[in-house]
Amino acid sequence: MTQAPSPTGALTYRYVAMTDVGRRRSTNEDSAFASGRVLALADGMGGAVAGELASSEAVSVVRRLDVDLQGDATEAVAGAVHRANDRLAEVIEAQPATEGMGTTLVVMLWDGRQFALAHIGDSRAYRWRDGELTQITKDHTFVQSLVDEGRLTPAEARTHPHRSLIIRVLLGSDDSDPDLSLVEPQEGDRYLLCSDGVSDYIDDGQITEALSAETIDQAALDIVQRSLAGGGGDNITCVIAEMVAADAPADDTLAGADGRPMLVGAAAELARPPGSDTTSTASQPAVPATDDDDTAGSADGDVDPEALRYAPQVPSRWRWLRTGIILALVVVVLAVAARLAYGWSQDQYFVSESDGRVVIFRGVQAEVPLVDLQHVYEVTTLDVSTLPTFGRQQVSTGIEASSLADARRSVANLREIASRCADPSTAGSPGSECDGAA
């Protein structure tokens, strides 16, 4: 879908942001923002310790760039990322229970001629140009480091069981320097920012096909639907921008045609004030009047079906017996479900820490009164203190495993990272993942 260049050469872009919680998650830990100046996406992590809060806070800071730019775009976007990291530190200090939360972040800031791109973590930015797709960010993951060293192919990295082991991310700590670059757009380019809920479930070929859609709205919807069809095991979020001539006529059919910024995901959910559309404040309808033949209706005798749905019913003489039977059945079902759940939990494994050592636990990370759902299965010789900052955070939070063998592979990967960080020739190199390692 190549377009003729603008006669004036001046460009702008159209934008859309879309998210879906996915098939297996109950909350959305992704946040995204799109406007005529800023494109941003964050994928929070931390589960019970507020991944959704981390992404929301990061995007809330970055969206302050949505003003007339003063100065250099690269410096502005880098400063915004550092301020987002400082904001996480403030939240963690005020709410110690959030210790361990973190977020990826990818931001594109438009200065009227080019984009300044900042990136940390494994959320991605792609460029689609003349039907060809190019990834313009590099994942800050353990498997990507293996690809860089020639020990894995990109295809092998895509299916590696620990492809989500991140080595650089915003944690509210000092090691928060993002990758920075400048992107020179051309008319007709489409740029995609996405969380790993997209890139882990659809391949480059599918992304290319989706971005070839007639409009960016259709492209965003196609990406979400393909990701859901591919498994939908994570939150799915994308931001798409299409470069057009500055004097191009507006397309009123697009979601962003009104020029208003778009905020989606956790940042939008957490920003909703009390009494918003998500909270019903409506009272129950009044009980309809009744006449001698028990027919409810209006003045002309017509029955209001919706009113009858809320009308009180005459109690049955068997009501209490029926209620007791139902409660007994519920207790039996819950007891059976609890036994099955406990049996399932003892077939699970995860990697965490105990007494300063990396340990493999059998069971699940959950606290249930009077029931011990986890116990130490295998104590390794790996000291948590030898891991870099984010490695320690991941171990502290817990690394889920699909099997005992998978848990042992996680330990092996952590051991390899610790070994690298112990090597003076690599530990202090620029961009090293070893910040904070003992």
NUTIFI-476191 format. One line per 5 residues: number of its first residue (from 1); their letters; for each residue x, y, z of C-alpha. Coordinates in steps of 0.02 Angstrom, whole numbers. Layout:
BEGIN
NUM> A> X,Y,Z | ...
***
This chain:
BEGIN
1> MTQAP> 0,0,0 | 132,124,-57 | 77,306,-60 | 140,451,-164 | 244,573,-61
6> SPTGA> 163,732,2 | 199,882,-111 | 251,983,40 | 346,842,124 | 265,884,292
11> LTYRY> 197,733,385 | 82,695,529 | 3,533,586 | -162,452,629 | -169,340,781
16> VAMTD> -269,208,873 | -246,113,1037 | -333,-50,1081 | -322,-177,1221 | -401,-341,1278
21> VGRRR> -378,-430,1444 | -349,-595,1353 | -423,-766,1383 | -332,-815,1543 | -309,-655,1643
26> STNED> -436,-575,1759 | -353,-403,1760 | -265,-297,1631 | -86,-250,1679 | -53,-162,1512
31> SAFAS> -74,26,1487 | -63,125,1326 | -80,305,1268 | -92,382,1094 | -103,562,1040
36> GRVLA> -40,675,901 | 127,693,992 | 154,537,1097 | 135,349,1075 | 168,246,1231
41> LADGM> 141,69,1294 | 185,-14,1460 | 165,-195,1515 | 161,-206,1704 | 220,-355,1804
46> GGAVA> 211,-407,1983 | 42,-493,1994 | -17,-473,2172 | 105,-330,2196 | 20,-217,2071
51> GELAS> 86,-236,1894 | -65,-137,1837 | -14,4,1954 | 163,6,1884 | 108,20,1702
56> SEAVS> -25,148,1745 | 97,260,1839 | 228,248,1701 | 106,295,1563 | 31,434,1670
61> VVRRL> 204,513,1683 | 249,489,1500 | 86,562,1436 | 140,729,1508 | 248,742,1352
66> DVDLQ> 87,778,1257 | 123,964,1249 | 216,1075,1127 | 395,1010,1128 | 527,1123,1202
71> GDATE> 704,1068,1163 | 775,903,1100 | 650,760,1080 | 774,625,1129 | 819,713,1291
76> AVAGA> 635,742,1327 | 585,560,1305 | 735,497,1404 | 692,616,1545 | 512,555,1545
81> VHRAN> 567,374,1564 | 679,420,1711 | 537,518,1791 | 424,367,1769 | 553,261,1860
86> DRLAE> 564,391,1998 | 375,386,2013 | 379,198,2040 | 508,225,2178 | 391,349,2262
91> VIEAQ> 244,228,2254 | 348,85,2324 | 410,194,2467 | 232,249,2508 | 160,74,2485
96> PATEG> 290,-58,2536 | 172,-197,2483 | 206,-148,2301 | 392,-188,2317 | 437,-297,2168
101> MGTTL> 318,-220,2043 | 390,-163,1877 | 345,-120,1699 | 412,-119,1523 | 397,44,1428
106> VVMLW> 409,94,1246 | 380,276,1196 | 384,369,1030 | 387,560,1038 | 350,657,878
111> DGRQF> 440,822,849 | 354,861,684 | 492,781,579 | 546,621,665 | 513,511,815
116> ALAHI> 624,497,968 | 607,316,1026 | 641,257,1204 | 625,74,1254 | 657,-38,1404
121> GDSRA> 593,-217,1428 | 514,-334,1301 | 368,-232,1236 | 406,-197,1054 | 400,-67,917
126> YRWRD> 383,-118,734 | 386,-21,570 | 280,-78,423 | 341,0,261 | 289,-49,85
131> GELTQ> 225,-216,148 | 383,-261,244 | 392,-274,434 | 544,-223,536 | 564,-235,724
136> ITKDH> 645,-71,778 | 671,-116,961 | 773,-256,1037 | 702,-358,1180 | 791,-343,1346
141> TFVQS> 773,-528,1384 | 887,-672,1429 | 848,-766,1268 | 884,-611,1163 | 1057,-605,1242
146> LVDEG> 1080,-786,1187 | 1027,-738,1011 | 1152,-594,1011 | 1289,-718,1062 | 1240,-838,923
151> RLTPA> 1185,-973,1045 | 1003,-968,990 | 919,-930,825 | 775,-805,822 | 657,-950,785
156> EARTH> 720,-1048,935 | 707,-893,1046 | 524,-873,997 | 477,-1041,1074 | 604,-1044,1216
161> PHRSL> 516,-1086,1381 | 598,-936,1467 | 578,-806,1331 | 492,-691,1457 | 640,-684,1577
166> IIRVL> 677,-496,1569 | 846,-424,1616 | 805,-238,1603 | 643,-156,1658 | 578,-8,1760
171> LGSDD> 579,-57,1944 | 593,108,2034 | 780,76,2057 | 936,154,1980 | 960,36,1833
176> SDPDL> 828,114,1719 | 921,181,1567 | 817,148,1410 | 879,117,1235 | 864,279,1135
181> SLVEP> 855,304,948 | 784,417,813 | 657,353,685 | 643,439,516 | 466,405,450
186> QEGDR> 402,406,272 | 226,437,211 | 129,274,216 | 231,199,359 | 135,114,497
191> YLLCS> 212,96,670 | 154,-33,796 | 188,-34,982 | 133,-196,1066 | 148,-296,1226
196> DGVSD> 210,-476,1227 | 28,-529,1231 | 40,-493,1044 | 218,-542,998 | 213,-706,1096
201> YIDDG> 54,-766,1011 | 65,-710,830 | 217,-710,717 | 288,-575,604 | 192,-642,454
206> QITEA> 26,-621,544 | 74,-448,606 | 120,-399,427 | -48,-460,362 | -141,-367,499
211> LSAET> -48,-204,468 | -92,-217,283 | -276,-186,323 | -368,-42,241 | -367,64,400
216> IDQAA> -268,64,561 | -429,32,659 | -454,-128,561 | -271,-172,586 | -282,-151,775
221> LDIVQ> -439,-256,786 | -359,-390,677 | -204,-396,788 | -310,-418,945 | -418,-553,865
226> RSLAG> -268,-648,798 | -184,-641,969 | -340,-710,1051 | -352,-847,920 | -168,-887,952
231> GGGDN> -202,-925,1134 | -232,-757,1217 | -134,-810,1370 | -84,-632,1416 | -154,-456,1407
236> ITCVI> -159,-397,1226 | -121,-214,1188 | -69,-121,1032 | -46,58,974 | -37,94,788
241> AEMVA> 13,255,700 | 0,287,513 | 104,423,432 | 5,536,315 | 32,702,231
246> ADAPA> 1,849,346 | -129,915,223 | -215,747,198 | -406,752,223 | -467,682,388
251> DDTLA> -547,510,390 | -700,532,499 | -728,344,509 | -575,317,619 | -585,306,808
256> GADGR> -453,442,827 | -529,559,700 | -579,685,832 | -397,712,880 | -427,673,1063
261> PMLVG> -293,569,1153 | -332,385,1180 | -295,301,1348 | -326,114,1368 | -291,-27,1489
266> AAAEL> -245,-10,1673 | -208,176,1658 | -386,206,1600 | -464,88,1727 | -371,158,1877
271> ARPPG> -407,336,1822 | -596,312,1827 | -678,414,1966 | -805,340,2084 | -979,339,2009
276> SDTTS> -917,310,1832 | -1005,196,1708 | -927,43,1788 | -1024,72,1950 | -1212,58,1951
281> TASQP> -1301,179,2067 | -1476,142,2005 | -1604,88,2136 | -1723,-56,2108 | -1884,-14,2017
286> AVPAT> -2034,16,2127 | -2148,-132,2159 | -2293,-119,2037 | -2469,-95,2099 | -2580,-251,2106
291> DDDDT> -2768,-272,2094 | -2879,-407,2164 | -2834,-535,2030 | -2646,-512,2063 | -2611,-433,1895
296> AGSAD> -2478,-297,1898 | -2493,-159,1772 | -2505,22,1727 | -2660,129,1722 | -2715,51,1557
301> GDVDP> -2692,-126,1621 | -2532,-165,1523 | -2403,-269,1619 | -2225,-205,1628 | -2115,-362,1609
306> EALRY> -1959,-276,1675 | -2052,-219,1831 | -2114,-396,1861 | -1937,-460,1856 | -1902,-360,2016
311> APQVP> -2072,-390,2098 | -2065,-484,2263 | -2129,-662,2258 | -2240,-747,2387 | -2128,-858,2494
316> SRWRW> -2150,-1044,2465 | -2184,-1158,2614 | -2037,-1265,2554 | -1921,-1118,2537 | -1813,-1156,2689
321> LRTGI> -1798,-1341,2648 | -1748,-1301,2470 | -1622,-1175,2532 | -1547,-1303,2651 | -1530,-1433,2513
326> ILALV> -1447,-1306,2400 | -1324,-1254,2536 | -1281,-1436,2570 | -1248,-1467,2387 | -1139,-1311,2379
331> VVVLA> -1037,-1373,2527 | -1011,-1543,2445 | -960,-1465,2280 | -840,-1346,2367 | -762,-1488,2466
336> VAARL> -735,-1592,2309 | -667,-1441,2216 | -550,-1400,2361 | -481,-1577,2362 | -454,-1576,2175
341> AYGWS> -374,-1404,2184 | -256,-1462,2321 | -207,-1615,2221 | -174,-1506,2070 | -72,-1382,2173
346> QDQYF> 47,-1520,2227 | 90,-1557,2046 | 150,-1377,2022 | 324,-1303,2048 | 398,-1130,2059
351> VSESD> 568,-1051,2093 | 588,-929,2237 | 708,-900,2383 | 737,-963,2559 | 875,-909,2678
356> GRVVI> 965,-817,2538 | 968,-967,2420 | 873,-999,2259 | 751,-1139,2299 | 629,-1247,2200
361> FRGVQ> 461,-1258,2287 | 327,-1387,2258 | 151,-1315,2261 | 82,-1144,2220 | 113,-968,2284
366> AEVPL> -46,-942,2381 | -92,-917,2562 | -242,-1016,2624 | -283,-1020,2810 | -243,-1188,2892
371> VDLQH> -182,-1262,2727 | 1,-1272,2674 | 2,-1262,2483 | 191,-1256,2460 | 348,-1333,2529
376> VYEVT> 533,-1334,2488 | 572,-1469,2362 | 752,-1433,2316 | 879,-1310,2386 | 1010,-1254,2260
381> TLDVS> 1184,-1188,2292 | 1145,-1024,2201 | 1148,-869,2313 | 1014,-741,2273 | 1141,-602,2307
386> TLPTF> 1241,-653,2153 | 1095,-609,2037 | 1066,-438,1958 | 930,-326,2027 | 789,-388,1918
391> GRQQV> 842,-569,1939 | 826,-548,2126 | 657,-466,2105 | 595,-609,1996 | 656,-740,2118
396> STGIE> 579,-644,2263 | 412,-633,2172 | 425,-813,2114 | 456,-890,1942 | 317,-1006,1889
401> ASSLA> 363,-1172,1807 | 260,-1296,1707 | 354,-1445,1781 | 501,-1492,1891 | 612,-1499,1737
406> DARRS> 553,-1325,1688 | 593,-1260,1864 | 768,-1334,1852 | 793,-1250,1683 | 745,-1083,1764
411> VANLR> 877,-1113,1898 | 1005,-1155,1763 | 965,-992,1672 | 981,-893,1833 | 1146,-980,1871
416> EIASR> 1211,-931,1700 | 1160,-749,1727 | 1248,-751,1896 | 1403,-824,1815 | 1405,-684,1687
421> CADPS> 1386,-553,1821 | 1533,-629,1915 | 1643,-608,1761 | 1726,-434,1768 | 1742,-431,1579
426> TAGSP> 1553,-430,1555 | 1478,-369,1718 | 1526,-187,1695 | 1494,-172,1509 | 1372,-37,1447
431> GSECD> 1192,-96,1451 | 1240,-247,1557 | 1103,-337,1649 | 1217,-355,1800 | 1174,-192,1889
436> GAA> 1158,-226,2074 | 1239,-399,2071 | 1354,-439,2217
***
